[in-house]
Amino acid sequence: MYKKELRSLKRINATPHMRRVAQRNKLAVPIKYINSWGTYKSETIYDIMIRCQTRGKILMIAVFFPDKVAEGIKTPTYEIYCNPEGSEFITRILDKAGNEVKWSTSLFRNLDKVRKSLYENYSLTAVQRNSRVWQNQGSRDTIRQFLRVRNRGIKGLMEYQGRCRDKKTQEAEEREQKPWDEHMALIPPLPPGFERWAFHEAAVENFIFYASVKDKTGYCTYCEKQVPLIQAKQNKEGKCPCCGRTVRFKLQSRIQTLKTQKRYVECIQEIQGGFVIRAFCVSSYYRDRKYTNPHRVFTEQERVMYLGNTSVHYTWDNYKNKKYRFIPAGGPYYSYYYVEHRLYMENIEVLKQTVLKNTALDLWPKLPESMSAAEYLYIERHNPAVEMLAKIGMFKLAEEIMKYRYDGTLLDQKQTQIAKILKIDNARLKRLKDLDGGIHLLKWLQCEKRADTIWPDYVISEFAANEINLSDFGFLPPPIKPVKVYNYIKRQAEKSGETFIQTGITWRDYYNLAEQNKWNVSASQIGWPKDLKKAHADAVLFSKGESIKKQAEKLEKKWPEVNKILPDIKKFEYHDKKFAVVAPTSIEDMVREGTALNHCMDHADFYYDRIQKHEAYPFFLRRTNSVDTPWYTLEVEASGNIRQKRTTGDNQNPDLEEALPFLKRFMAAFKKKMTAEERRQGETANEKRIQEYRELRKNGNRIWHGKLAGQLLADVLEADFMGLEE
């Protein structure tokens, strides 16, 4: 419809009869409309008035409002033009004088004044709304006949407009989907055997079902046949004697429904103009003991099409809440499923001759966990170093570069040779390859090249294995000598029993504390102490010296009996050539221990409460050659059993394992030294502990911080408990 032609059509004005109706529009008694939406009160008979006439192939509908008609305004507020042959409609909006304001393609119900009059009142039903529109009989029938709709009047107009919109929407959707359908038409059938491979070779779970341990055979889901049954036990893992696959034994009578893990498999296929990567979600259901014929779920979820230098990612999804189909996902395909992807390799050799000749995808023994083939190709295309490294067998570094691909300083992407891309030379590239190094070793070699020196492989390899970079030693004054640093950390780690990396962290923390304490760290005996762990503890105590005394005084006032009890437990001290258990002599000793090891002994009331009630006592586990250095804090029950054993940050480290036999001997010695009264106290303490664990488990108390966060407190305490069988 052309607006110029529509403007030339004869206008439909309000009639004298309409004016009389509008002037009598006031109800004698207001009407209340009530429904679940609320209540609406109406004081008028009509909210809208309409007239319509045909103008050739056009139906012209004039929309008036009673208050304006009553004032004598003859021109309509809206003129709606409908062309049924073209499935078109448009509305011209007029002012009071009949001048054109603008044009609108809105539905009748969405026109501003119509919406406010009828459709913002949710109390009205559709029948009630129609009754509030004045329209003569001729208009009602004209709309139905001319527009070829089932309904009369305004309801027929809205039916027509909805039909027009549906048709327009359908045409627009067909135009939108046409290029997608053209792409989908390029997809070839799956390679023969791919589906079987997806359920067998790519399976992460296989089972042997058996009826009874007395049976001599069971059914292997991989072999798909009866196989000899050897030492079968429900849920036990084993090997199939025929195919050699790892299987889990399942007793048939225990299985109602068994669902395998979802797994994602991919297939690459050549298409006209490029290739496509197709991703499938696969799983199996074993129901009602029908283990020989499981229900297979095999759904295609992603298609990434490579056409020339472009790629299009399609995903199987709900299209506008109308139907499921493949629709563009936008951007490259990244796997957001944190599960392993398996790539079908049977056709890769053929594809390498054509569409995959410029990739190292086929060289990977196994792509990084959860990474799809499409994601790998995208990264490889934008980072040539990945392909180059894969081709020379440096898969570890290539994988880490993919994970650290947003680190723009690591590589020089402007270069074309792999050594220059890595910012090293060929000799260092060979060392990097021989050592099977990753990102951290590469950073050390880059630093080595900048320093124009050579550091021993064992030094930089250990630093790299612990993810320690040269920049981590920025607290030391230059020049930093990695070999000297390595030897110091190695020596201190062996002395303290801490890990290599933990020792490095301890040194950094000590150095910062020493500087805060204004110690002369430039002196080697200060900056490089002979006993780092002890020096760290001393630095902590020095920095908190005043607060330790104040905290101790506060606790002494609250728990006055504790300092009287602690000297009595000194008789339980115990030692051998490697380890020693020493007793604190005061609350201040306990506060110093808690401060040095950063656990709760320096402030937790329950420790002091249990001491005052003779339920448990504190002891310090030390190494005999460093008896003054905090290592582990013990809480020993009055019975001689060890309730807790914690080191820095309330943790337990692997170094405790070596001391466990010693602690058993300590407990035995403790029990031998107990008096009759102490044994009675021990029995009471044992009963209270059991009751405490029971209450904690009943209440569901959990740990909310640290690496044990989320675990039941009762479970952690019971696991930490160490008793001696009598």
DRENBA-782548 format. One record per residue (C-alpha): residue number from 0; residue in three letters; x, y, z. Coordinates in steps of 0.2 Angstrom, whole numbers, padded with zeros to 4 digits. Layout:
// DRENBA-782548
   n res    px    py    pz
 NUM Ala     X     Y     Z
...
END
This chain:
// DRENBA-782548
   n res    px    py    pz
   0 Met  0000  0000  0000
   1 Tyr  0006  0017 -0005
   2 Lys  0003  0031  0008
   3 Lys  0000  0044 -0006
   4 Glu -0014  0034 -0013
   5 Leu -0021  0031  0005
   6 Arg -0021  0050  0009
   7 Ser -0032  0053 -0007
   8 Leu -0046  0041 -0001
   9 Lys -0062  0049  0005
  10 Arg -0062  0051  0024
  11 Ile -0075  0043  0035
  12 Asn -0082  0055  0048
  13 Ala -0093  0053  0063
  14 Thr -0112  0054  0060
  15 Pro -0125  0064  0069
  16 His -0131  0048  0076
  17 Met -0114  0044  0083
  18 Arg -0114  0061  0091
  19 Arg -0130  0058  0100
  20 Val -0124  0041  0106
  21 Ala -0108  0049  0113
  22 Gln -0118  0062  0122
  23 Arg -0129  0049  0130
  24 Asn -0113  0038  0135
  25 Lys -0115  0041  0154
  26 Leu -0121  0026  0163
  27 Ala -0135  0028  0176
  28 Val -0128  0015  0187
  29 Pro -0109  0012  0186
  30 Ile -0104 -0006  0182
  31 Lys -0091 -0016  0192
  32 Tyr -0080 -0029  0183
  33 Ile -0072 -0041  0195
  34 Asn -0060 -0056  0191
  35 Ser -0044 -0063  0198
  36 Trp -0035 -0048  0192
  37 Gly -0045 -0036  0202
  38 Thr -0059 -0024  0201
  39 Tyr -0063 -0011  0187
  40 Lys -0077  0002  0188
  41 Ser -0085  0009  0172
  42 Glu -0096  0025  0172
  43 Thr -0098  0025  0152
  44 Ile -0106  0013  0140
  45 Tyr -0093  0014  0126
  46 Asp -0074  0017  0126
  47 Ile -0072  0017  0107
  48 Met -0083  0020  0092
  49 Ile -0079  0013  0074
  50 Arg -0086  0015  0056
  51 Cys -0079  0006  0041
  52 Gln -0081  0007  0022
  53 Thr -0073 -0001  0007
  54 Arg -0063  0009 -0005
  55 Gly -0060 -0002 -0019
  56 Lys -0047 -0016 -0014
  57 Ile -0045 -0007  0003
  58 Leu -0055 -0008  0019
  59 Met -0055  0008  0028
  60 Ile -0059  0008  0047
  61 Ala -0061  0024  0056
  62 Val -0058  0024  0075
  63 Phe -0066  0037  0086
  64 Phe -0067  0041  0105
  65 Pro -0084  0045  0113
  66 Asp -0078  0060  0123
  67 Lys -0071  0068  0107
  68 Val -0087  0064  0096
  69 Ala -0098  0072  0110
  70 Glu -0088  0088  0108
  71 Gly -0093  0089  0090
  72 Ile -0076  0082  0083
  73 Lys -0080  0073  0067
  74 Thr -0063  0067  0061
  75 Pro -0057  0050  0068
  76 Thr -0042  0048  0079
  77 Tyr -0035  0033  0069
  78 Glu -0038  0027  0051
  79 Ile -0034  0009  0048
  80 Tyr -0031  0003  0030
  81 Cys -0032 -0015  0026
  82 Asn -0027 -0024  0010
  83 Pro -0032 -0042  0011
  84 Glu -0025 -0047 -0006
  85 Gly -0008 -0041  0000
  86 Ser -0010 -0047  0018
  87 Glu -0006 -0029  0023
  88 Phe -0012 -0016  0036
  89 Ile -0007  0001  0041
  90 Thr -0014  0015  0053
  91 Arg -0013  0034  0050
  92 Ile -0014  0044  0066
  93 Leu -0023  0061  0066
  94 Asp -0025  0076  0077
  95 Lys -0041  0084  0082
  96 Ala -0041  0095  0067
  97 Gly -0039  0079  0056
  98 Asn -0021  0083  0051
  99 Glu -0009  0069  0049
 100 Val  0003  0066  0063
 101 Lys  0012  0050  0058
 102 Trp  0009  0032  0052
 103 Ser  0010  0016  0062
 104 Thr  0011 -0003  0059
 105 Ser  0005 -0007  0076
 106 Leu -0009 -0019  0080
 107 Phe -0026 -0011  0084
 108 Arg -0024 -0017  0102
 109 Asn -0007 -0008  0103
 110 Leu -0012  0009  0097
 111 Asp -0009  0021  0112
 112 Lys -0026  0027  0115
 113 Val -0035  0010  0112
 114 Arg -0023  0001  0124
 115 Lys -0026  0014  0137
 116 Ser -0045  0013  0135
 117 Leu -0047 -0006  0134
 118 Tyr -0032 -0017  0136
 119 Glu -0023 -0009  0151
 120 Asn -0039 -0014  0161
 121 Tyr -0035 -0033  0165
 122 Ser -0052 -0035  0174
 123 Leu -0061 -0035  0157
 124 Thr -0064 -0051  0148
 125 Ala -0063 -0052  0129
 126 Val -0082 -0052  0128
 127 Gln -0083 -0037  0140
 128 Arg -0070 -0027  0129
 129 Asn -0080 -0030  0113
 130 Ser -0096 -0024  0121
 131 Arg -0088 -0008  0125
 132 Val -0084 -0004  0107
 133 Trp -0098  0004  0097
 134 Gln -0100 -0002  0079
 135 Asn -0115 -0003  0068
 136 Gln -0121 -0019  0061
 137 Gly -0115 -0014  0044
 138 Ser -0097 -0012  0050
 139 Arg -0097 -0029  0059
 140 Asp -0102 -0038  0043
 141 Thr -0091 -0028  0032
 142 Ile -0076 -0032  0042
 143 Arg -0080 -0051  0042
 144 Gln -0084 -0052  0023
 145 Phe -0071 -0041  0016
 146 Leu -0056 -0047  0027
 147 Arg -0062 -0065  0025
 148 Val -0061 -0069  0044
 149 Arg -0073 -0079  0055
 150 Asn -0076 -0065  0068
 151 Arg -0086 -0050  0066
 152 Gly -0082 -0032  0070
 153 Ile -0066 -0027  0080
 154 Lys -0063 -0045  0084
 155 Gly -0062 -0049  0066
 156 Leu -0050 -0035  0063
 157 Met -0038 -0042  0076
 158 Glu -0040 -0059  0069
 159 Tyr -0035 -0052  0052
 160 Gln -0020 -0042  0059
 161 Gly -0014 -0058  0068
 162 Arg -0015 -0068  0052
 163 Cys -0005 -0054  0043
 164 Arg  0008 -0054  0056
 165 Asp  0009 -0073  0057
 166 Lys  0012 -0073  0038
 167 Lys  0025 -0059  0039
 168 Thr  0034 -0068  0053
 169 Gln  0034 -0085  0043
 170 Glu  0041 -0076  0028
 171 Ala  0054 -0068  0038
 172 Glu  0059 -0084  0047
 173 Glu  0060 -0093  0030
 174 Arg  0071 -0080  0024
 175 Glu  0082 -0081  0040
 176 Gln  0083 -0100  0039
 177 Lys  0086 -0102  0021
 178 Pro  0105 -0100  0022
 179 Trp  0105 -0112  0037
 180 Asp  0096 -0125  0027
 181 Glu  0108 -0123  0013
 182 His  0122 -0126  0025
 183 Met  0113 -0141  0032
 184 Ala  0111 -0148  0015
 185 Leu  0130 -0150  0014
 186 Ile  0131 -0162  0028
 187 Pro  0135 -0180  0022
 188 Pro  0129 -0196  0031
 189 Leu  0140 -0202  0045
 190 Pro  0154 -0213  0041
 191 Pro  0150 -0232  0043
 192 Gly  0154 -0238  0060
 193 Phe  0154 -0221  0068
 194 Glu  0139 -0224  0079
 195 Arg  0146 -0241  0085
 196 Trp  0163 -0233  0088
 197 Ala  0154 -0220  0099
 198 Phe  0146 -0233  0110
 199 His  0161 -0245  0111
 200 Glu  0178 -0238  0107
 201 Ala  0174 -0221  0114
 202 Ala  0165 -0228  0130
 203 Val  0171 -0223  0147
 204 Glu  0161 -0236  0156
 205 Asn  0160 -0254  0152
 206 Phe  0151 -0267  0163
 207 Ile  0150 -0286  0165
 208 Phe  0132 -0291  0171
 209 Tyr  0130 -0307  0180
 210 Ala  0116 -0316  0189
 211 Ser  0126 -0324  0203
 212 Val  0144 -0326  0209
 213 Lys  0141 -0345  0206
 214 Asp  0139 -0342  0188
 215 Lys  0154 -0346  0177
 216 Thr  0150 -0332  0164
 217 Gly  0144 -0315  0163
 218 Tyr  0139 -0303  0149
 219 Cys  0152 -0290  0144
 220 Thr  0144 -0274  0136
 221 Tyr  0159 -0271  0126
 222 Cys  0161 -0288  0119
 223 Glu  0142 -0290  0118
 224 Lys  0144 -0308  0122
 225 Gln  0145 -0320  0137
 226 Val  0163 -0320  0144
 227 Pro  0171 -0331  0158
 228 Leu  0167 -0324  0176
 229 Ile  0182 -0321  0187
 230 Gln  0181 -0315  0205
 231 Ala  0165 -0305  0202
 232 Lys  0159 -0293  0215
 233 Gln  0145 -0280  0214
 234 Asn  0153 -0263  0209
 235 Lys  0171 -0270  0209
 236 Glu  0182 -0265  0195
 237 Gly  0191 -0278  0185
 238 Lys  0196 -0283  0167
 239 Cys  0186 -0292  0154
 240 Pro  0196 -0309  0150
 241 Cys  0191 -0307  0132
 242 Cys  0193 -0289  0127
 243 Gly  0204 -0283  0141
 244 Arg  0193 -0268  0144
 245 Thr  0192 -0261  0161
 246 Val  0174 -0266  0167
 247 Arg  0163 -0264  0183
 248 Phe  0154 -0279  0189
 249 Lys  0135 -0277  0191
 250 Leu  0124 -0290  0199
 251 Gln  0108 -0291  0188
 252 Ser  0096 -0292  0203
 253 Arg  0103 -0275  0210
 254 Ile  0100 -0266  0193
 255 Gln  0083 -0257  0190
 256 Thr  0090 -0243  0179
 257 Leu  0108 -0240  0175
 258 Lys  0113 -0224  0166
 259 Thr  0131 -0222  0159
 260 Gln  0140 -0206  0160
 261 Lys  0137 -0193  0146
 262 Arg  0151 -0192  0134
 263 Tyr  0155 -0181  0119
 264 Val  0161 -0188  0103
 265 Glu  0166 -0179  0087
 266 Cys  0168 -0183  0069
 267 Ile  0176 -0173  0055
 268 Gln  0169 -0174  0038
 269 Glu  0173 -0166  0021
 270 Ile  0160 -0155  0013
 271 Gln  0159 -0144 -0002
 272 Gly  0170 -0130  0001
 273 Gly  0178 -0136  0017
 274 Phe  0174 -0148  0031
 275 Val  0162 -0149  0046
 276 Ile  0165 -0155  0064
 277 Arg  0150 -0164  0071
 278 Ala  0148 -0166  0090
 279 Phe  0137 -0179  0098
 280 Cys  0131 -0183  0116
 281 Val  0131 -0201  0119
 282 Ser  0124 -0212  0134
 283 Ser  0116 -0229  0137
 284 Tyr  0102 -0234  0148
 285 Tyr  0101 -0252  0155
 286 Arg  0083 -0255  0161
 287 Asp  0073 -0269  0168
 288 Arg  0088 -0281  0167
 289 Lys  0088 -0279  0148
 290 Tyr  0107 -0277  0148
 291 Thr  0109 -0286  0131
 292 Asn  0099 -0272  0122
 293 Pro  0101 -0255  0131
 294 His  0092 -0240  0126
 295 Arg  0105 -0229  0116
 296 Val  0105 -0210  0117
 297 Phe  0114 -0203  0102
 298 Thr  0110 -0184  0099
 299 Glu  0120 -0172  0088
 300 Gln  0122 -0156  0097
 301 Glu  0135 -0145  0088
 302 Arg  0140 -0143  0070
 303 Val  0155 -0131  0066
 304 Met  0157 -0128  0047
 305 Tyr  0173 -0122  0040
 306 Leu  0170 -0114  0023
 307 Gly  0186 -0106  0016
 308 Asn  0193 -0094  0028
 309 Thr  0177 -0093  0038
 310 Ser  0168 -0104  0051
 311 Val  0150 -0105  0056
 312 His  0145 -0113  0073
 313 Tyr  0128 -0121  0073
 314 Thr  0120 -0129  0089
 315 Trp  0104 -0139  0091
 316 Asp  0092 -0128  0100
 317 Asn  0075 -0122  0102
 318 Tyr  0071 -0110  0088
 319 Lys  0060 -0095  0094
 320 Asn  0051 -0108  0105
 321 Lys  0043 -0116  0090
 322 Lys  0054 -0131  0085
 323 Tyr  0071 -0138  0088
 324 Arg  0084 -0137  0074
 325 Phe  0102 -0132  0071
 326 Ile  0103 -0113  0073
 327 Pro  0119 -0102  0073
 328 Ala  0127 -0101  0090
 329 Gly  0138 -0086  0086
 330 Gly  0157 -0086  0088
 331 Pro  0168 -0102  0088
 332 Tyr  0163 -0117  0097
 333 Tyr  0170 -0119  0115
 334 Ser  0166 -0134  0125
 335 Tyr  0157 -0129  0141
 336 Tyr  0155 -0147  0146
 337 Tyr  0169 -0152  0158
 338 Val  0170 -0169  0151
 339 Glu  0182 -0178  0139
 340 His  0179 -0176  0121
 341 Arg  0184 -0191  0110
 342 Leu  0188 -0188  0091
 343 Tyr  0184 -0201  0078
 344 Met  0201 -0205  0070
 345 Glu  0197 -0218  0057
 346 Asn  0195 -0205  0043
 347 Ile  0209 -0193  0048
 348 Glu  0222 -0200  0036
 349 Val  0211 -0197  0021
 350 Leu  0206 -0179  0027
 351 Lys  0225 -0175  0030
 352 Gln  0227 -0176  0011
 353 Thr  0214 -0163  0008
 354 Val  0205 -0152  0021
 355 Leu  0216 -0155  0036
 356 Lys  0233 -0154  0028
 357 Asn  0237 -0138  0037
 358 Thr  0234 -0144  0055
 359 Ala  0243 -0154  0068
 360 Leu  0227 -0161  0075
 361 Asp  0231 -0179  0070
 362 Leu  0247 -0179  0079
 363 Trp  0240 -0176  0097
 364 Pro  0239 -0193  0107
 365 Lys  0225 -0185  0116
 366 Leu  0218 -0167  0116
 367 Pro  0218 -0157  0132
 368 Glu  0204 -0162  0144
 369 Ser  0187 -0155  0139
 370 Met  0194 -0147  0124
 371 Ser  0184 -0151  0108
 372 Ala  0192 -0152  0091
 373 Ala  0183 -0136  0085
 374 Glu  0191 -0127  0100
 375 Tyr  0208 -0134  0096
 376 Leu  0207 -0129  0078
 377 Tyr  0201 -0111  0082
 378 Ile  0216 -0109  0094
 379 Glu  0228 -0117  0082
 380 Arg  0223 -0106  0068
 381 His  0226 -0090  0079
 382 Asn  0241 -0096  0087
 383 Pro  0254 -0104  0075
 384 Ala  0265 -0109  0089
 385 Val  0253 -0123  0094
 386 Glu  0254 -0132  0078
 387 Met  0273 -0130  0077
 388 Leu  0276 -0137  0094
 389 Ala  0264 -0152  0091
 390 Lys  0274 -0156  0075
 391 Ile  0290 -0157  0085
 392 Gly  0282 -0167  0099
 393 Met  0281 -0153  0112
 394 Phe  0263 -0157  0117
 395 Lys  0265 -0152  0135
 396 Leu  0271 -0134  0131
 397 Ala  0258 -0133  0117
 398 Glu  0244 -0138  0129
 399 Glu  0249 -0125  0142
 400 Ile  0251 -0112  0129
 401 Met  0233 -0115  0124
 402 Lys  0228 -0113  0142
 403 Tyr  0238 -0097  0144
 404 Arg  0234 -0090  0127
 405 Tyr  0228 -0074  0134
 406 Asp  0246 -0070  0141
 407 Gly  0251 -0058  0127
 408 Thr  0269 -0056  0134
 409 Leu  0274 -0075  0133
 410 Leu  0276 -0076  0114
 411 Asp  0281 -0065  0100
 412 Gln  0268 -0069  0087
 413 Lys  0276 -0058  0074
 414 Gln  0290 -0071  0071
 415 Thr  0289 -0086  0060
 416 Gln  0302 -0098  0068
 417 Ile  0297 -0107  0083
 418 Ala  0312 -0103  0094
 419 Lys  0310 -0084  0090
 420 Ile  0291 -0086  0094
 421 Leu  0295 -0093  0111
 422 Lys  0308 -0079  0113
 423 Ile  0323 -0091  0115
 424 Asp  0336 -0098  0104
 425 Asn  0338 -0115  0096
 426 Ala  0350 -0122  0109
 427 Arg  0337 -0117  0123
 428 Leu  0323 -0124  0112
 429 Lys  0332 -0141  0112
 430 Arg  0334 -0140  0131
 431 Leu  0316 -0136  0133
 432 Lys  0311 -0151  0122
 433 Asp  0323 -0163  0131
 434 Leu  0316 -0158  0148
 435 Asp  0298 -0159  0142
 436 Gly  0296 -0142  0149
 437 Gly  0280 -0132  0150
 438 Ile  0276 -0113  0152
 439 His  0286 -0111  0168
 440 Leu  0302 -0119  0161
 441 Leu  0300 -0108  0146
 442 Lys  0299 -0092  0157
 443 Trp  0315 -0098  0166
 444 Leu  0324 -0100  0149
 445 Gln  0318 -0083  0143
 446 Cys  0325 -0075  0159
 447 Glu  0341 -0085  0156
 448 Lys  0343 -0078  0138
 449 Arg  0340 -0060  0144
 450 Ala  0353 -0062  0158
 451 Asp  0365 -0070  0145
 452 Thr  0370 -0084  0156
 453 Ile  0367 -0103  0158
 454 Trp  0358 -0110  0174
 455 Pro  0359 -0129  0178
 456 Asp  0344 -0139  0171
 457 Tyr  0341 -0147  0188
 458 Val  0339 -0129  0196
 459 Ile  0327 -0122  0183
 460 Ser  0317 -0139  0181
 461 Glu  0313 -0140  0200
 462 Phe  0308 -0122  0200
 463 Ala  0297 -0125  0185
 464 Ala  0290 -0141  0192
 465 Asn  0284 -0131  0208
 466 Glu  0277 -0117  0196
 467 Ile  0290 -0105  0204
 468 Asn  0296 -0090  0192
 469 Leu  0311 -0079  0194
 470 Ser  0299 -0065  0198
 471 Asp  0293 -0074  0214
 472 Phe  0310 -0069  0222
 473 Gly  0307 -0051  0219
 474 Phe  0309 -0048  0238
 475 Leu  0327 -0052  0237
 476 Pro  0339 -0038  0232
 477 Pro  0347 -0039  0215
 478 Pro  0356 -0048  0207
 479 Ile  0346 -0064  0211
 480 Lys  0357 -0079  0209
 481 Pro  0345 -0094  0205
 482 Val  0358 -0107  0210
 483 Lys  0361 -0100  0227
 484 Val  0342 -0097  0229
 485 Tyr  0339 -0115  0224
 486 Asn  0352 -0123  0236
 487 Tyr  0346 -0113  0250
 488 Ile  0327 -0117  0248
 489 Lys  0332 -0136  0245
 490 Arg  0342 -0136  0261
 491 Gln  0329 -0128  0272
 492 Ala  0315 -0139  0264
 493 Glu  0325 -0154  0270
 494 Lys  0328 -0147  0287
 495 Ser  0310 -0142  0290
 496 Gly  0301 -0156  0282
 497 Glu  0290 -0144  0271
 498 Thr  0288 -0145  0253
 499 Phe  0300 -0135  0241
 500 Ile  0286 -0122  0236
 501 Gln  0280 -0120  0254
 502 Thr  0298 -0117  0260
 503 Gly  0299 -0103  0246
 504 Ile  0283 -0095  0253
 505 Thr  0289 -0096  0271
 506 Trp  0305 -0087  0266
 507 Arg  0296 -0073  0257
 508 Asp  0284 -0071  0272
 509 Tyr  0299 -0071  0284
 510 Tyr  0308 -0058  0273
 511 Asn  0293 -0046  0273
 512 Leu  0291 -0048  0292
 513 Ala  0310 -0045  0295
 514 Glu  0309 -0029  0284
 515 Gln  0293 -0023  0294
 516 Asn  0303 -0027  0310
 517 Lys  0317 -0016  0303
 518 Trp  0330 -0030  0304
 519 Asn  0345 -0028  0293
 520 Val  0340 -0041  0279
 521 Ser  0355 -0036  0269
 522 Ala  0366 -0046  0281
 523 Ser  0366 -0064  0276
 524 Gln  0363 -0071  0293
 525 Ile  0347 -0061  0294
 526 Gly  0341 -0062  0276
 527 Trp  0347 -0081  0274
 528 Pro  0344 -0088  0291
 529 Lys  0351 -0105  0295
 530 Asp  0335 -0111  0302
 531 Leu  0322 -0103  0291
 532 Lys  0306 -0110  0300
 533 Lys  0312 -0105  0317
 534 Ala  0317 -0088  0310
 535 His  0300 -0086  0303
 536 Ala  0292 -0091  0319
 537 Asp  0303 -0078  0329
 538 Ala  0298 -0064  0316
 539 Val  0280 -0068  0319
 540 Leu  0282 -0067  0338
 541 Phe  0292 -0052  0337
 542 Ser  0280 -0042  0327
 543 Lys  0266 -0047  0338
 544 Gly  0275 -0047  0354
 545 Glu  0265 -0034  0363
 546 Ser  0248 -0041  0357
 547 Ile  0253 -0059  0363
 548 Lys  0256 -0052  0381
 549 Lys  0240 -0043  0381
 550 Gln  0230 -0058  0374
 551 Ala  0238 -0069  0387
 552 Glu  0233 -0058  0401
 553 Lys  0216 -0057  0395
 554 Leu  0214 -0076  0394
 555 Glu  0223 -0078  0411
 556 Lys  0209 -0067  0419
 557 Lys  0195 -0078  0410
 558 Trp  0203 -0095  0414
 559 Pro  0213 -0092  0431
 560 Glu  0215 -0111  0434
 561 Val  0224 -0115  0418
 562 Asn  0241 -0108  0423
 563 Lys  0240 -0119  0439
 564 Ile  0236 -0134  0429
 565 Leu  0249 -0133  0415
 566 Pro  0265 -0136  0425
 567 Asp  0257 -0153  0431
 568 Ile  0257 -0160  0413
 569 Lys  0276 -0157  0411
 570 Lys  0278 -0175  0418
 571 Phe  0271 -0182  0402
 572 Glu  0284 -0174  0390
 573 Tyr  0292 -0187  0379
 574 His  0306 -0188  0366
 575 Asp  0318 -0199  0355
 576 Lys  0332 -0195  0343
 577 Lys  0320 -0188  0330
 578 Phe  0305 -0181  0339
 579 Ala  0299 -0173  0355
 580 Val  0283 -0169  0364
 581 Val  0285 -0154  0375
 582 Ala  0272 -0146  0387
 583 Pro  0268 -0127  0388
 584 Thr  0271 -0120  0405
 585 Ser  0259 -0105  0403
 586 Ile  0245 -0098  0393
 587 Glu  0257 -0086  0385
 588 Asp  0266 -0101  0378
 589 Met  0250 -0107  0370
 590 Val  0246 -0090  0363
 591 Arg  0264 -0089  0355
 592 Glu  0261 -0106  0348
 593 Gly  0244 -0101  0340
 594 Thr  0251 -0085  0333
 595 Ala  0267 -0094  0326
 596 Leu  0257 -0107  0317
 597 Asn  0242 -0096  0313
 598 His  0229 -0108  0321
 599 Cys  0215 -0105  0334
 600 Met  0225 -0110  0350
 601 Asp  0229 -0091  0354
 602 His  0210 -0087  0355
 603 Ala  0198 -0102  0355
 604 Asp  0190 -0103  0372
 605 Phe  0186 -0122  0371
 606 Tyr  0204 -0126  0372
 607 Tyr  0206 -0117  0389
 608 Asp  0189 -0123  0395
 609 Arg  0194 -0141  0392
 610 Ile  0210 -0138  0402
 611 Gln  0201 -0131  0416
 612 Lys  0189 -0145  0417
 613 His  0204 -0158  0415
 614 Glu  0197 -0165  0399
 615 Ala  0211 -0161  0387
 616 Tyr  0229 -0153  0388
 617 Pro  0240 -0144  0375
 618 Phe  0257 -0151  0369
 619 Phe  0269 -0146  0356
 620 Leu  0276 -0159  0344
 621 Arg  0294 -0154  0339
 622 Arg  0309 -0161  0330
 623 Thr  0322 -0165  0342
 624 Asn  0336 -0155  0333
 625 Ser  0325 -0140  0333
 626 Val  0315 -0141  0349
 627 Asp  0311 -0122  0350
 628 Thr  0303 -0121  0332
 629 Pro  0284 -0123  0331
 630 Trp  0279 -0138  0321
 631 Tyr  0263 -0146  0326
 632 Thr  0251 -0143  0341
 633 Leu  0243 -0157  0349
 634 Glu  0227 -0158  0360
 635 Val  0229 -0173  0371
 636 Glu  0214 -0180  0380
 637 Ala  0215 -0183  0398
 638 Ser  0214 -0202  0393
 639 Gly  0230 -0200  0384
 640 Asn  0222 -0201  0367
 641 Ile  0226 -0187  0354
 642 Arg  0211 -0177  0349
 643 Gln  0219 -0165  0337
 644 Lys  0236 -0163  0328
 645 Arg  0238 -0147  0318
 646 Thr  0251 -0136  0310
 647 Thr  0251 -0120  0301
 648 Gly  0234 -0114  0296
 649 Asp  0225 -0129  0305
 650 Asn  0232 -0140  0292
 651 Gln  0240 -0157  0292
 652 Asn  0255 -0160  0280
 653 Pro  0263 -0176  0273
 654 Asp  0277 -0173  0285
 655 Leu  0266 -0179  0299
 656 Glu  0266 -0197  0293
 657 Glu  0284 -0200  0299
 658 Ala  0280 -0195  0317
 659 Leu  0264 -0206  0319
 660 Pro  0274 -0221  0326
 661 Phe  0282 -0209  0338
 662 Leu  0265 -0202  0344
 663 Lys  0259 -0220  0347
 664 Arg  0274 -0222  0359
 665 Phe  0270 -0205  0367
 666 Met  0252 -0210  0371
 667 Ala  0258 -0227  0378
 668 Ala  0271 -0218  0389
 669 Phe  0257 -0205  0394
 670 Lys  0245 -0219  0400
 671 Lys  0259 -0227  0411
 672 Lys  0262 -0211  0420
 673 Met  0243 -0207  0424
 674 Thr  0237 -0208  0442
 675 Ala  0221 -0216  0447
 676 Glu  0212 -0199  0448
 677 Glu  0219 -0195  0431
 678 Arg  0212 -0211  0424
 679 Arg  0195 -0207  0431
 680 Gln  0196 -0189  0422
 681 Gly  0201 -0198  0406
 682 Glu  0186 -0209  0406
 683 Thr  0175 -0194  0409
 684 Ala  0184 -0185  0395
 685 Asn  0182 -0199  0383
 686 Glu  0163 -0200  0386
 687 Lys  0161 -0181  0384
 688 Arg  0170 -0182  0367
 689 Ile  0159 -0196  0360
 690 Gln  0144 -0186  0365
 691 Glu  0151 -0170  0358
 692 Tyr  0154 -0179  0341
 693 Arg  0136 -0186  0342
 694 Glu  0129 -0169  0344
 695 Leu  0139 -0161  0331
 696 Arg  0134 -0174  0318
 697 Lys  0115 -0172  0324
 698 Asn  0116 -0153  0321
 699 Gly  0125 -0155  0305
 700 Asn  0139 -0143  0310
 701 Arg  0151 -0140  0295
 702 Ile  0168 -0131  0292
 703 Trp  0166 -0115  0283
 704 His  0184 -0110  0279
 705 Gly  0200 -0117  0272
 706 Lys  0203 -0132  0262
 707 Leu  0191 -0143  0273
 708 Ala  0176 -0131  0270
 709 Gly  0160 -0140  0267
 710 Gln  0165 -0155  0277
 711 Leu  0155 -0161  0293
 712 Leu  0165 -0155  0308
 713 Ala  0162 -0172  0317
 714 Asp  0169 -0181  0302
 715 Val  0185 -0170  0302
 716 Leu  0187 -0172  0321
 717 Glu  0185 -0191  0321
 718 Ala  0197 -0193  0307
 719 Asp  0210 -0182  0317
 720 Phe  0207 -0193  0333
 721 Met  0221 -0205  0337
 722 Gly  0218 -0218  0350
 723 Leu  0229 -0232  0357
 724 Glu  0222 -0249  0358
 725 Glu  0224 -0256  0376
END
